[in-house]
């Protein structure tokens, strides 16, 4: 059986980097992603210095730019004929409201729209590689979203950094559930998780007074969902610092909310409804 090909986005730092360090101890082919090529090459050197695994590749893309996400997916499709696991880990926390080159609020663009695009673009590879897995790193912050202000999804009326972050992670959970349903019998599992309060750049940017657990702790649940035989038949579930799924907030199960957020993503990314 061929070695799994595993893509971890946002893997030159934090949880993603801790994941690829662990994955490098296996026979997996690993695709590291970051937006800084210098940092990416340093990460490759560091991991190869700690491991015998030489099947480690690097892809550079800025997730705030939709065309770069698409280019990244095309590059992967050119280099690889399969993807066993896609871990959508890359994320951001923006203290101030800024717009991307696509005129989209940055938190919403990076945390929700980028994984939406990337997963869509890599779906043919995931189907070809089935059984395959999609793992979305969400957050317990989603529980703070009590209702959706559809006229303020991108902070158009007022911007709150934590509110924007919580909403983007809420959207990631609804994306997980809807994609799991649409995947049907394709043998692609789709799950999401809260990794814990982890000492990452994102935590320091948003909550400088909180220390957090080490990234290796944050990597534990996504690694379980990516690799464990116990997770092989699980799909459409949310995990919160445990290998046992738990219910996410009641609002994430609202079918109208899920449908509208999916449609918003389609409209903002020009992706059709074939996903």
Secondary structure as UniProt FT lines:
FT   STRAND          5..8
FT   HELIX           14..23
FT   TURN            24..27
FT   STRAND          29..34
FT   HELIX           37..50
FT   STRAND          56..60
FT   TURN            63..64
FT   HELIX           66..79
FT   STRAND          85..88
FT   TURN            101..102
FT   HELIX           106..108
FT   HELIX           109..113
FT   HELIX           114..128
FT   STRAND          132..137
FT   HELIX           140..144
FT   TURN            150..151
FT   TURN            153..154
FT   HELIX           161..183
FT   TURN            184..185
FT   STRAND          188..194
FT   HELIX           201..206
FT   TURN            208..209
FT   HELIX           215..227
FT   HELIX           229..231
FT   TURN            232..233
FT   STRAND          238..240
FT   STRAND          245..246
FT   HELIX           250..253
FT   HELIX           255..269
FT   TURN            273..274
//
